[in-house]
Amino acid sequence: MDVPHRPAPGKVTNVRDLRASDADRERVAAVLGEALADGRLTIEEHSERTSRVYAARTLGELTGLTGDLSPEEAQPILVDDRPVSVFFGRTRRDGRWVVPVKLPLLALFGTVELDLREAVLQRRHIVLDSLVLGGRIRLLVPEGVRVDVTGRTILSTRDLRARPAAEGPTIEVGGTLIFGSVRARAPKPSLRSRVRNRLGRGR
């Protein structure tokens, strides 16, 4: 999970205007390569889009390059600050996605799952402005992230097993929870992730 540099006081950067990383560009380039290999893009289209990938400075510029190649849930980067809502079902956000400073969340007898392990936090303090009635919030966070439940809770449960660090980011679950539950976990990173991180630090 990444946290971009803090913007000027009083200024909230649009999620589409956040700076893209080299890893973000490589994610999009890989999708374009797959599209070329299976014939969804011509050589000329692939060349033109790839040039735009490596010239892109923001996440918004990157997302427009694969919109016609994959459904929303399969996009390499999801830039979406719309509320997360579910009614009698389950919804999930995972992969590389941008978490806005304040994310409205509605769960009516359903489950919202937010996987933040590869997400980009717009700020170091994120608020999930929740309205939960008979529903569940399930959070997967990386090590070092604190999860706090500050909202009004009525006959609701919380099970927070994150591994926060002193100066780590905070995910605050606010709002109102009635007959609901919040569960947060910080799974140990996979062997592949640990090796990739070590290689990255050694560059």
Wavefront OBJ file of the C-alpha trace (Angstrom):
o trace
v 0.000 0.000 0.000
v 1.307 3.446 -0.926
v 0.643 6.875 0.529
v 1.382 9.813 -1.809
v 3.144 12.955 -0.639
v 0.876 15.202 1.407
v -0.613 18.044 -0.678
v -0.630 21.670 0.392
v -2.764 22.448 3.493
v -6.438 22.735 2.654
v -6.054 21.140 -0.730
v -7.552 17.728 -1.477
v -6.136 16.261 -4.649
v -8.574 14.590 -7.032
v -7.833 10.865 -7.031
v -7.310 10.925 -10.796
v -4.583 13.548 -10.389
v -2.404 11.466 -8.071
v 1.042 10.754 -9.464
v 1.593 7.362 -11.087
v 4.533 5.187 -10.075
v 6.782 3.103 -12.319
v 4.974 0.013 -11.013
v 1.625 1.509 -12.083
v 2.929 2.102 -15.605
v 4.262 -1.444 -15.793
v 0.869 -2.849 -14.749
v -0.844 -1.040 -17.601
v 1.894 -1.953 -20.081
v 1.447 -5.629 -19.211
v -2.287 -5.465 -20.010
v -1.498 -3.807 -23.354
v 1.032 -6.551 -24.103
v -1.597 -9.230 -23.460
v -4.057 -7.389 -25.710
v -1.470 -7.291 -28.517
v -0.693 -10.979 -28.106
v -4.323 -12.078 -28.449
v -5.221 -9.676 -31.258
v -7.300 -7.107 -29.404
v -4.788 -4.422 -30.338
v -2.888 -3.963 -33.564
v 0.841 -3.324 -33.523
v 0.213 0.345 -34.277
v -2.376 0.683 -31.500
v -0.106 -1.079 -29.041
v 2.823 1.160 -29.928
v 0.745 4.329 -29.590
v -0.787 3.353 -26.250
v 2.498 2.116 -24.823
v 4.110 5.453 -25.646
v 1.311 7.172 -23.740
v 1.781 4.789 -20.782
v 5.392 5.770 -20.263
v 4.595 9.441 -20.768
v 1.729 9.377 -18.246
v 2.251 11.293 -15.037
v -1.069 10.649 -13.266
v -3.224 7.637 -12.487
v -6.090 9.208 -14.413
v -4.010 9.273 -17.596
v -3.228 5.586 -17.191
v -6.777 4.387 -16.580
v -8.006 5.659 -19.938
v -5.635 3.379 -21.838
v -7.201 0.026 -20.912
v -10.874 0.891 -20.442
v -11.900 -0.912 -23.652
v -9.770 -3.992 -22.971
v -11.080 -5.340 -19.651
v -14.162 -5.025 -17.439
v -13.922 -2.634 -14.504
v -13.104 -5.316 -11.937
v -10.157 -6.516 -14.062
v -8.575 -3.120 -14.705
v -4.889 -2.847 -13.677
v -5.673 0.359 -11.745
v -9.055 1.401 -10.356
v -9.568 5.133 -9.817
v -13.049 5.382 -8.372
v -14.156 7.601 -5.487
v -17.826 6.640 -5.681
v -19.451 5.234 -2.515
v -19.154 1.505 -1.871
v -22.593 -0.021 -1.313
v -24.150 -3.457 -1.089
v -27.673 -4.751 -0.465
v -28.125 -8.400 0.576
v -24.954 -9.501 -1.135
v -21.209 -8.975 -1.271
v -18.979 -6.417 -2.946
v -15.199 -6.197 -3.012
v -12.472 -3.754 -3.983
v -8.950 -5.059 -4.304
v -5.814 -4.865 -6.381
v -4.363 -1.467 -7.256
v -7.025 1.089 -6.361
v -7.088 4.587 -4.906
v -8.696 5.074 -1.497
v -10.037 8.645 -1.163
v -9.673 10.649 2.046
v -13.304 9.941 2.938
v -15.011 6.887 1.465
v -18.785 6.528 1.997
v -19.723 2.931 2.713
v -23.214 1.400 2.873
v -23.922 -2.212 3.847
v -27.519 -3.298 4.299
v -27.538 -6.997 5.239
v -24.503 -7.483 3.020
v -20.705 -7.622 3.163
v -18.193 -5.023 1.997
v -14.658 -6.343 1.542
v -11.830 -3.840 1.108
v -8.360 -5.204 0.349
v -5.880 -2.383 0.969
v -2.659 -4.337 0.573
v -1.911 -2.918 -2.889
v -4.022 0.219 -2.606
v -2.938 3.868 -2.797
v -4.113 5.915 0.182
v -4.894 9.519 -0.736
v -3.870 10.542 2.797
v -2.312 8.837 5.815
v -5.646 9.075 7.639
v -8.581 7.564 5.772
v -12.164 7.661 7.045
v -14.717 5.025 6.056
v -17.973 6.931 6.561
v -20.130 3.882 7.177
v -23.807 3.087 7.468
v -24.154 -0.580 8.325
v -27.442 -2.309 9.136
v -27.150 -6.042 9.636
v -24.057 -5.985 7.454
v -20.340 -6.646 7.663
v -17.147 -4.732 6.895
v -14.102 -6.867 6.138
v -10.700 -5.189 5.825
v -7.384 -6.640 4.674
v -4.555 -4.256 5.506
v -0.777 -4.431 5.237
v 1.399 -4.598 8.296
v 1.870 -1.181 9.906
v -1.681 0.092 9.346
v -3.877 0.953 12.326
v -7.638 0.296 12.184
v -9.860 2.242 14.583
v -13.645 1.992 14.991
v -14.932 5.392 16.118
v -18.471 5.278 14.784
v -21.625 4.753 16.804
v -22.190 1.038 17.313
v -25.419 -0.633 18.423
v -25.316 -4.376 19.085
v -22.319 -4.636 16.769
v -19.004 -6.467 17.060
v -15.423 -5.661 16.142
v -12.472 -7.999 15.634
v -9.345 -5.977 14.841
v -6.188 -7.996 14.298
v -4.018 -5.518 12.433
v -0.346 -4.988 13.261
v -0.022 -1.191 13.454
v 3.225 0.761 13.536
v 3.769 3.912 15.576
v 3.898 6.208 12.532
v 1.793 4.087 10.218
v -1.376 5.103 8.330
v -4.784 4.900 10.015
v -8.052 3.557 8.674
v -10.917 4.975 10.727
v -14.308 3.277 10.566
v -16.814 5.998 11.410
v -20.547 6.454 10.932
v -23.186 4.140 12.385
v -23.238 0.364 12.737
v -26.421 -1.406 13.844
v -26.412 -5.202 14.214
v -23.206 -5.182 12.190
v -19.594 -6.243 12.472
v -16.133 -4.981 11.556
v -13.225 -7.325 11.065
v -9.690 -6.292 10.125
v -6.767 -8.563 9.335
v -3.136 -8.007 8.429
v -2.172 -11.233 6.632
v 1.488 -12.106 6.478
v 2.893 -11.259 3.028
v 3.456 -14.162 0.666
v 6.967 -15.435 -0.059
v 6.755 -13.879 -3.527
v 5.857 -10.474 -2.049
v 8.685 -10.638 0.511
v 11.224 -11.504 -2.183
v 9.917 -8.743 -4.491
v 10.102 -6.174 -1.689
v 13.644 -7.154 -0.791
v 14.735 -6.947 -4.404
v 13.080 -3.553 -4.704
v 14.917 -2.215 -1.651
v 18.200 -3.512 -3.023
v 17.981 -1.448 -6.220
l 1 2 3 4 5 6 7 8 9 10 11 12 13 14 15 16 17 18 19 20 21 22 23 24 25 26 27 28 29 30 31 32 33 34 35 36 37 38 39 40 41 42 43 44 45 46 47 48 49 50 51 52 53 54 55 56 57 58 59 60 61 62 63 64 65 66 67 68 69 70 71 72 73 74 75 76 77 78 79 80 81 82 83 84 85 86 87 88 89 90 91 92 93 94 95 96 97 98 99 100 101 102 103 104 105 106 107 108 109 110 111 112 113 114 115 116 117 118 119 120 121 122 123 124 125 126 127 128 129 130 131 132 133 134 135 136 137 138 139 140 141 142 143 144 145 146 147 148 149 150 151 152 153 154 155 156 157 158 159 160 161 162 163 164 165 166 167 168 169 170 171 172 173 174 175 176 177 178 179 180 181 182 183 184 185 186 187 188 189 190 191 192 193 194 195 196 197 198 199 200 201 202 203
